[in-house]
Amino acid sequence: MYFDVPATGIYIVVFLIIFLSMSIRILREYERGVVFTLGRFTSIKGPGLIILIPYIQQMVRVDLRTIVLDVPTQDVISHDNVSVHVNAVVYFRVIDAQKAIIQVEDFHSATSQLAQTTLRSVLGGHELDEMLAEREKLNTDIQEILDKQTDAWGIKISNVEIKHIDLDESMIRAIAKQAEAERQRRAKVINSKGELEASKNLLEASEILSKNDLGIQLRYLQTMSDISSDKTNTIVFPFPAEFSKFFKTS
């Protein structure tokens, strides 16, 4: 047995299928939908099932998860005129979907470009030693500047990390020479301080021994013992301490 289905019924079913496919949207937990009605912003919807009016309402999906932005390598000239190559990574997320869609054309690209210019600007105001030794402080400075400027876009900069600071080969050799010279300078300073301290001790010892002939004699005997214990061809002639008085000037 066959049933004849009117053609109009088929058209209605097809129309309903197309209408529902254009009307129904499903947003995940981390997504929000910015809805425009006849071109004007009306609401933010989601997550879950969203129903739109076809041709009258449009929706733009916005991902609220943290986005990892790799900042390309930038050529930076430091405050002391040293050329370095720096790259970084920026972590940010959308906290206001309305602003992220309405206030800026492409918030991802805009944040990337802003991160590049801010990286060059901040690092260019510091010397090379500061870049290498104060990386955490530079990360914080860049993060605060980016967060302040992207606030109008509904974006939160959660973290900035400088990954690499690369130097030219000639600069690496110059820094190595500088470090070697600094080590030599410190060694000479330590050596001179040791000699100064030793000379003071010898001067104090000589003053003490000069006041007591017996002390000089004991020191003389100790020196004789030290020399005789060495395997050497040196011949030592004793010199009595009593003879020292003949060499004293009046």
Backbone hydrogen bonds, N-H to C=O, Kabsch-Sander energy under -0.5 kcal/mol:
donor,donor_aa,acceptor,acceptor_aa,energy
5,V,3,F,-0.6
10,I,6,P,-1.4
11,Y,7,A,-2.1
12,I,8,T,-2.1
13,V,9,G,-2.3
14,V,10,I,-2.6
15,F,11,Y,-2.5
16,L,12,I,-2.6
17,I,13,V,-2.3
18,I,14,V,-2.4
19,F,15,F,-2.7
20,L,16,L,-2.7
21,S,17,I,-2.3
22,M,18,I,-1.6
23,S,19,F,-1.2
24,I,20,L,-2.7
25,R,50,I,-3.1
27,L,48,G,-2.9
31,E,28,R,-1.8
32,R,62,V,-2.0
33,G,45,K,-3.3
34,V,32,R,-0.5
34,V,60,V,-2.6
35,V,33,G,-0.7
35,V,43,S,-2.9
36,F,58,Q,-3.1
37,T,40,R,-3.3
38,L,36,F,-0.6
38,L,56,I,-3.2
40,R,37,T,-1.8
42,T,35,V,-2.6
43,S,35,V,-1.1
45,K,33,G,-2.7
48,G,27,L,-2.5
50,I,25,R,-3.8
52,L,23,S,-2.7
56,I,53,I,-1.6
57,Q,53,I,-2.9
58,Q,36,F,-2.5
60,V,34,V,-2.0
62,V,32,R,-2.4
64,L,30,Y,-2.9
64,L,62,V,-0.5
67,I,92,F,-4.1
69,L,67,I,-0.7
69,L,90,V,-3.4
70,D,68,V,-0.6
71,V,69,L,-0.7
71,V,88,A,-2.4
74,Q,86,V,-3.8
76,V,74,Q,-0.7
76,V,84,V,-2.8
78,S,76,V,-0.6
78,S,82,V,-2.7
79,H,126,H,-2.6
81,N,78,S,-1.8
84,V,76,V,-3.0
84,V,82,V,-0.5
85,H,166,D,-2.5
86,V,74,Q,-2.7
86,V,84,V,-0.5
87,N,164,H,-1.5
88,A,71,V,-1.0
89,V,161,E,-2.4
90,V,69,L,-3.1
91,Y,159,N,-2.9
92,F,67,I,-2.1
92,F,90,V,-0.5
93,R,156,K,-1.8
95,I,93,R,-0.5
95,I,154,G,-2.6
96,D,154,G,-1.7
100,A,96,D,-2.1
101,I,97,A,-1.4
102,I,98,Q,-2.6
103,Q,99,K,-2.1
104,V,99,K,-0.6
110,A,106,D,-2.7
111,T,107,F,-2.2
112,S,108,H,-1.8
113,Q,109,S,-2.5
114,L,110,A,-2.2
115,A,111,T,-2.2
116,Q,112,S,-1.8
117,T,113,Q,-2.1
118,T,114,L,-2.3
119,L,115,A,-2.2
120,R,116,Q,-1.9
121,S,117,T,-2.3
122,V,118,T,-2.8
123,L,119,L,-2.0
124,G,120,R,-1.9
125,G,121,S,-0.6
125,G,122,V,-1.0
126,H,123,L,-1.7
131,M,127,E,-1.9
132,L,128,L,-2.0
133,A,129,D,-2.2
134,E,130,E,-2.6
138,L,134,E,-1.9
139,N,135,R,-2.5
140,T,136,E,-2.0
141,D,137,K,-2.4
142,I,138,L,-2.5
143,Q,139,N,-2.3
144,E,140,T,-2.4
145,I,141,D,-2.0
146,L,142,I,-2.5
147,D,143,Q,-2.5
148,K,144,E,-1.9
149,Q,145,I,-1.9
150,T,146,L,-2.3
151,D,147,D,-0.6
153,W,150,T,-1.3
154,G,151,D,-1.5
155,I,150,T,-1.8
156,K,93,R,-2.7
157,I,155,I,-0.5
158,S,91,Y,-1.9
158,S,156,K,-0.8
159,N,91,Y,-1.6
161,E,89,V,-2.6
163,K,87,N,-1.8
163,K,161,E,-0.6
164,H,87,N,-1.2
166,D,85,H,-3.1
168,D,83,S,-0.6
172,I,168,D,-2.1
173,R,169,E,-2.2
174,A,170,S,-1.9
175,I,171,M,-2.4
176,A,172,I,-2.2
177,K,173,R,-2.2
178,Q,174,A,-2.2
179,A,175,I,-2.5
180,E,176,A,-2.3
181,A,177,K,-2.5
182,E,178,Q,-2.1
183,R,179,A,-2.1
184,Q,180,E,-2.3
185,R,181,A,-2.2
186,R,182,E,-2.2
187,A,183,R,-2.2
188,K,184,Q,-2.3
189,V,185,R,-2.2
190,I,186,R,-2.5
191,N,187,A,-2.5
192,S,188,K,-2.7
193,K,189,V,-2.3
194,G,190,I,-2.0
195,E,191,N,-2.4
196,L,192,S,-2.4
197,E,193,K,-2.3
198,A,194,G,-2.5
199,S,195,E,-2.6
200,K,196,L,-2.0
201,N,197,E,-2.0
202,L,198,A,-2.6
203,L,199,S,-2.3
204,E,200,K,-2.3
205,A,201,N,-2.5
206,S,202,L,-2.6
207,E,203,L,-2.0
208,I,204,E,-1.9
209,L,205,A,-2.6
210,S,206,S,-2.2
211,K,207,E,-0.6
211,K,208,I,-0.8
212,N,209,L,-1.5
216,I,212,N,-1.5
217,Q,213,D,-2.1
218,L,214,L,-2.3
219,R,215,G,-2.3
220,Y,216,I,-2.2
221,L,217,Q,-2.4
222,Q,218,L,-2.1
223,T,219,R,-2.1
224,M,220,Y,-2.1
225,S,221,L,-2.2
226,D,222,Q,-2.1
227,I,223,T,-2.2
228,S,224,M,-2.4
229,S,225,S,-1.2
230,D,226,D,-0.6
230,D,227,I,-1.0
232,T,230,D,-1.3
236,V,234,T,-0.5
243,F,240,P,-1.1
244,S,241,A,-1.4
245,K,242,E,-1.1
246,F,243,F,-1.2
247,F,244,S,-0.8
248,K,245,K,-0.8
